Amino acid sequence: MMVKQEPIVIIAEEGESVSMVCEFNHPTIIGLYLKRTLGKPMNVMYVSEHCTNKTENDAYKNRTKCLGLNNKTTITLRQVKKSDSDVYVCEGTLLIKKEPNTMNSSSIILAVKEISQKNSTEHSSSPWMVYALIILSLLMVSILGYLFLSLINIKKYCKRGKEREMSNIVYEDMTYSLRRNTVTKPNLYNE
């Protein structure tokens, strides 16, 4: 028995994780195979008893995860490689009238592309980021220097202001009473 559906296409980059969903019309699935069918035909994994028992191919050791084993099962393939690109099919073993039968789900096309150098340099520290950090640090140093120097100038002006205040103070002449009896010169302009 085969369920006719459009193939599912998954495009991923190396190192990513992909999830493949296998759906069946029958609710009583006792086991499930994930198979590669085109490039390197092989059984990738077999799960049974609601994903508790799992057998993996050596090429996929510790890279698969299964979730739920009913009419809908999600298989996650971690750390995909370019060599994982292929057409995958889920083949379920069903009990129909107490007889085991197999049913295939729709095909899943997995295309894994290499991480390009452009993408890898975008994620790493690129030269413009180094220049930006240098410019920002120089800007920060100049701002701190300006603030420091302006603070010193403000202190200078404060000191000068106090000196100016002191120079503008008018003192009362205490010797006036002593000088009062002295001879005064006549004012020539009054005459």
C-alpha positions as CSV (number, residue, x, y, z in Angstrom):
1,M,0.0,0.0,0.0
2,M,1.3,3.4,-0.8
3,V,0.0,6.8,0.1
4,K,0.1,9.1,-3.0
5,Q,1.2,12.6,-2.0
6,E,3.5,15.3,-3.4
7,P,7.1,14.8,-2.3
8,I,8.3,17.1,0.5
9,V,11.5,19.1,-0.2
10,I,13.8,20.1,2.6
11,I,16.8,22.3,1.9
12,A,19.4,22.6,4.7
13,E,23.0,23.6,5.2
14,E,25.6,21.3,6.6
15,G,25.5,21.1,10.4
16,E,21.8,22.0,10.7
17,S,19.1,19.7,12.0
18,V,16.1,18.8,9.9
19,S,12.8,17.2,10.8
20,M,11.0,14.7,8.6
21,V,7.4,14.1,9.3
22,C,6.0,10.7,8.3
23,E,2.2,10.5,8.1
24,F,0.0,7.4,7.6
25,N,-3.7,6.9,7.2
26,H,-3.7,4.0,9.6
27,P,-3.4,4.5,13.4
28,T,-1.9,1.1,14.3
29,I,1.8,1.3,13.3
30,I,4.0,-1.2,15.1
31,G,7.3,-0.2,13.5
32,L,8.8,2.4,11.2
33,Y,11.7,2.4,8.8
34,L,13.4,5.5,7.5
35,K,15.0,4.5,4.1
36,R,17.2,6.2,1.6
37,T,16.0,5.2,-1.8
38,L,18.0,7.0,-4.5
39,G,21.8,7.7,-4.2
40,K,22.8,5.1,-1.5
41,P,19.8,3.0,-0.8
42,M,19.9,1.8,2.8
43,N,17.8,1.6,6.0
44,V,18.7,4.7,8.0
45,M,16.8,3.6,11.1
46,Y,14.1,1.4,12.4
47,V,11.9,2.3,15.4
48,S,9.3,0.4,17.2
49,E,7.2,0.6,20.4
50,H,6.5,4.3,20.3
51,C,10.2,5.2,19.5
52,T,11.6,3.4,22.5
53,N,13.5,0.8,20.5
54,K,15.7,2.3,17.8
55,T,18.2,0.8,15.5
56,E,20.4,3.1,13.4
57,N,22.7,2.6,10.5
58,D,26.4,3.3,11.4
59,A,26.5,6.4,9.1
60,Y,23.6,7.9,11.2
61,K,24.8,6.8,14.6
62,N,23.7,9.2,17.4
63,R,22.3,11.7,14.8
64,T,18.6,10.6,14.7
65,K,15.8,11.3,17.1
66,C,12.2,10.0,16.9
67,L,9.1,11.5,18.4
68,G,5.8,9.6,18.6
69,L,4.9,6.5,16.7
70,N,1.3,6.7,15.7
71,N,-0.1,7.8,12.4
72,K,2.3,10.8,12.5
73,T,6.0,10.4,13.4
74,T,8.6,13.1,13.5
75,I,12.2,12.0,12.8
76,T,14.9,14.6,13.4
77,L,18.2,14.2,11.7
78,R,21.0,16.2,13.4
79,Q,24.3,17.5,12.0
80,V,23.3,16.8,8.4
81,K,26.2,16.4,5.9
82,K,26.3,16.9,2.2
83,S,26.4,13.2,1.8
84,D,23.0,12.9,3.5
85,S,21.3,14.5,0.4
86,D,18.9,11.9,-1.0
87,V,15.3,10.9,-1.3
88,Y,13.9,9.4,1.9
89,V,10.8,7.4,2.5
90,C,9.1,6.3,5.7
91,E,7.9,2.7,5.6
92,G,5.5,1.8,8.3
93,T,4.6,-1.7,9.4
94,L,0.9,-1.9,10.2
95,L,-1.4,-4.5,11.7
96,I,-4.4,-4.9,9.4
97,K,-6.7,-7.8,10.6
98,K,-3.8,-9.0,12.8
99,E,-1.6,-9.4,9.7
100,P,1.6,-7.2,9.3
101,N,1.5,-5.0,6.2
102,T,3.8,-2.3,5.0
103,M,2.8,1.2,3.9
104,N,5.0,4.0,2.5
105,S,4.5,7.6,3.3
106,S,5.2,10.4,0.9
107,S,8.8,10.9,-0.3
108,I,11.0,13.4,1.4
109,I,13.7,15.0,-0.7
110,L,16.6,16.3,1.4
111,A,19.1,18.6,-0.2
112,V,22.1,19.5,2.0
113,K,24.4,22.3,0.7
114,E,27.8,23.1,1.9
115,I,28.3,26.2,4.1
116,S,29.7,28.7,1.7
117,Q,32.8,30.7,2.6
118,K,30.7,33.9,2.3
119,N,28.3,32.7,4.9
120,S,31.0,31.5,7.2
121,T,32.8,34.9,7.1
122,E,29.6,36.7,7.9
123,H,29.3,34.8,11.1
124,S,33.0,35.2,12.1
125,S,34.6,38.5,12.9
126,S,35.3,40.4,9.7
127,P,37.9,43.1,9.2
128,W,35.4,46.0,9.2
129,M,34.2,45.0,12.7
130,V,37.8,45.3,13.9
131,Y,38.0,48.8,12.4
132,A,34.7,49.8,13.9
133,L,35.9,48.7,17.3
134,I,39.1,50.7,16.9
135,I,37.1,53.8,15.8
136,L,34.7,53.5,18.7
137,S,37.5,53.1,21.2
138,L,39.3,56.2,19.9
139,L,36.0,58.1,20.0
140,M,35.5,57.0,23.6
141,V,39.0,58.0,24.6
142,S,38.7,61.4,22.9
143,I,35.3,62.1,24.7
144,L,36.7,61.1,28.1
145,G,39.8,63.3,27.4
146,Y,37.6,66.3,26.5
147,L,35.5,65.8,29.6
148,F,38.6,65.6,31.8
149,L,40.3,68.7,30.3
150,S,37.1,70.7,30.5
151,L,36.7,69.7,34.2
152,I,40.3,71.1,34.8
153,N,39.5,74.3,33.0
154,I,36.3,74.8,35.0
155,K,38.4,74.4,38.2
156,K,40.8,77.0,36.9
157,Y,38.0,79.5,36.1
158,C,36.5,78.9,39.5
159,K,39.9,79.7,41.2
160,R,40.2,82.8,38.9
161,G,36.7,83.9,39.9
162,K,37.6,83.8,43.6
163,E,40.8,85.8,42.9
164,R,38.8,88.4,41.0
165,E,36.3,88.6,43.8
166,M,39.1,89.3,46.2
167,S,40.6,92.0,44.0
168,N,37.3,93.9,43.8
169,I,36.9,94.2,47.6
170,V,36.8,97.7,48.9
171,Y,38.5,98.2,52.2
172,E,37.5,101.0,54.6
173,D,40.3,103.4,55.3
174,M,40.8,103.3,59.1
175,T,43.5,106.0,59.1
176,Y,41.1,108.7,58.0
177,S,40.5,110.0,61.5
178,L,44.3,110.3,62.0
179,R,44.7,112.2,58.7
180,R,41.8,114.6,59.3
181,N,43.9,117.2,61.2
182,T,46.6,117.3,58.5
183,V,46.9,120.2,56.2
184,T,44.9,119.9,53.1
185,K,45.8,121.5,49.9
186,P,43.3,123.9,48.6
187,N,41.3,122.8,45.6
188,L,42.3,124.9,42.7
189,Y,39.3,124.1,40.7
190,N,36.8,125.4,43.2
191,E,37.8,129.0,42.9
